[in-house]
Amino acid sequence: MLHEYFDETVFEKDMYDVELPIFLQNDIEQLLVGIKDRSSLLDCMMDEVLGSINSAECDDLISAEHASHLRQKYCLVKKF
C-alpha cells in the first residue's frame, strides 16, 4: 500500500508549506488525513494534490522550485 512510502516527515511543516493557495492547502490537508487514516483512496488524493500543485505553478501562484519540493514530499515524485 502507498502508506508505507510516507514517513513521519510528511506531517512536518517546512518553509514550502506556508502561504499556499487555499485549494492546494485543502488538498494537502485531505491527503494528510488520508495517510493518517490509511485510506484506500490515497492514490486519488495524491492525484488531487498533484493537479493542484501543477495548477498553482501554471498560474504563477508558486515557483517551479516550490512545486518540485511539494511534488516530492506529497506525491512521491522523484526529482529528475
Residue, then its C-alpha position, 0 to 999 in steps of 0.5 A: m500500500l502507498h502508506e508505507y512510502f510516507d514517513e513521519t516527515v510528511f506531517e512536518k511543516d517546512m518553509y514550502d508549506v506556508e502561504l499556499p493557495i487555499f485549494l492546494q492547502n485543502d488538498i494537502e490537508q485531505l491527503l494528510v488525513g488520508i495517510k493518517d487514516r490509511s485510506s484506500l483512496l490515497d492514490c486519488m488524493m495524491d492525484e488531487v494534490l498533484g493537479s493542484i500543485n501543477s495548477a498553482e505553478c501554471d498560474d504563477l501562484i508558486s515557483a517551479e522550485h516550490a512545486s518540485h519540493l511539494r511534488q516530492k514530499y506529497c506525491l512521491v515524485k522523484k526529482f529528475 
